[in-house]
Amino acid sequence: MGPSSNAAGAAGRSRCARGASGSAGKAAVRGGELLFAVPSESPSYDGHQEETFGLIHPTAPHYNTLVRIDPFDKSGTKVVPDLAESWTVSRDGRTYTFRVRPDVRFHDGSELTSRDVKASYDKIVFPPAGIASRRKGAYANVEAIEAPNPITVVFRLKWPQGSFISSLASPWNWIYRADILARDMRWYETNVMGTGPFTFVEHVKGSHWVGRKNPNYWDKGKPYLNGYRAIFIRDSAAQVSAIRAERAHIQFRGFSPAERDTLVAALGTKVTVQDSPWDCMLYATINHEKKPFDDKRVRRALTLAVDRYEGSQAISKIAIVRTVAGVQVPGSPFATPPGDLEKLAGYGHDINKSRAEARRLLKEAGVPDGFSFTFKNRSVPMPYEPLGVWLIDQWRLAWASVRAQAAPASRG
């Protein structure tokens, strides 16, 4: 199942219910504390090495990025300044030069310079031994990062890359303080300190995360809120109950259609529902170092066996997945056209033909009758549980001789 549609609870980027005073199109209301539910927690605080919503939802407000995606752009593709005031691209497309804002300070009072930007991106692009960088592969084209003066950062590429500026706008590319990284490259795994609109107050594991308005924020007049509190609630029913009782205002990740309808029925005009596509990135990763999955024919058979189109109709009624798509948000300018998508293995509409090919490939690869394997799933119920059940069912339908059993992954 590919990218999907989201349902949230009182204000969010996608199918969300939000308090009437904060409805889109109305003037901003200053003050107050935003309370939102988060279904998961992250193993570390380092955005450069993590990829879970359990980190970015409570922690991103403490940081800025060099550039970002315009939150008001409906296409979701327009890149706008954040810590960079402006930038230029060389005529050959291989040099990107950014002017860094001169009026930014970290929460500890130190001044931000291009040195901090360079150190942060060096950690992402050229991590030293023993330091994890989740998005290093997205910057394989970067030849060098330079900071020729305090307000200038230069990225030199090996070849022109039209998507480079969009890659820099990743919401995970938090800018850290260079002096801290120089002392301890792992400091940000267990500590929080950025330049963002909210300063860190506390994180009580299993309970909550609190941020407070940064009185010295460089973007004058912001943030509007006095603070926010992320409440960690793993169970979906408990999240619905929290919002229904107005102990939380929103769950940014999304609710199932049934949960959404329950909130609308209970809260009526107090909530507004918004709906739009989003990239859910629900993929099954095959361990290609283990037999028989080291054989590409077996891996291809697994994807051919899955009826994504039937699944999208069924699962969208109970979970936060919907549209069959590629790696880009469906309906966005960069989305894969349906005609091109259908050429990929597992994306054709003739599922009987696909499954026949899957069985042929398994037989050709020598997969024995009665072969079984374990499918490890995240311990976050929505949407991983219904998606996992559906995947296993699809594989069982494709060939009765192969059995898959579900097991929770070690990391939620």
RATAFEN-V366839 format. One record per helix or strand. SS is the DSSP state (alpha for helix, beta for strand). FROM is the first residue (numbers start at 1). TO is the last residue. If there is no record, write none. Layout:
ss=SS from=FROM to=TO
ss=SS from=FROM to=TO
//
This chain:
ss=beta from=4 to=5
ss=beta from=7 to=7
ss=beta from=15 to=15
ss=beta from=17 to=17
ss=alpha from=20 to=22
ss=beta from=33 to=38
ss=alpha from=53 to=62
ss=beta from=67 to=69
ss=beta from=79 to=81
ss=beta from=84 to=89
ss=beta from=95 to=100
ss=beta from=105 to=105
ss=beta from=111 to=111
ss=alpha from=114 to=125
ss=alpha from=136 to=139
ss=beta from=142 to=149
ss=beta from=152 to=157
ss=alpha from=164 to=168
ss=alpha from=178 to=183
ss=alpha from=187 to=189
ss=beta from=198 to=204
ss=beta from=208 to=213
ss=beta from=227 to=232
ss=alpha from=236 to=244
ss=beta from=250 to=250
ss=alpha from=257 to=270
ss=beta from=273 to=273
ss=beta from=277 to=278
ss=alpha from=296 to=304
ss=alpha from=308 to=315
ss=alpha from=338 to=341
ss=alpha from=351 to=364
ss=beta from=372 to=377
ss=alpha from=381 to=398
ss=beta from=403 to=408
//
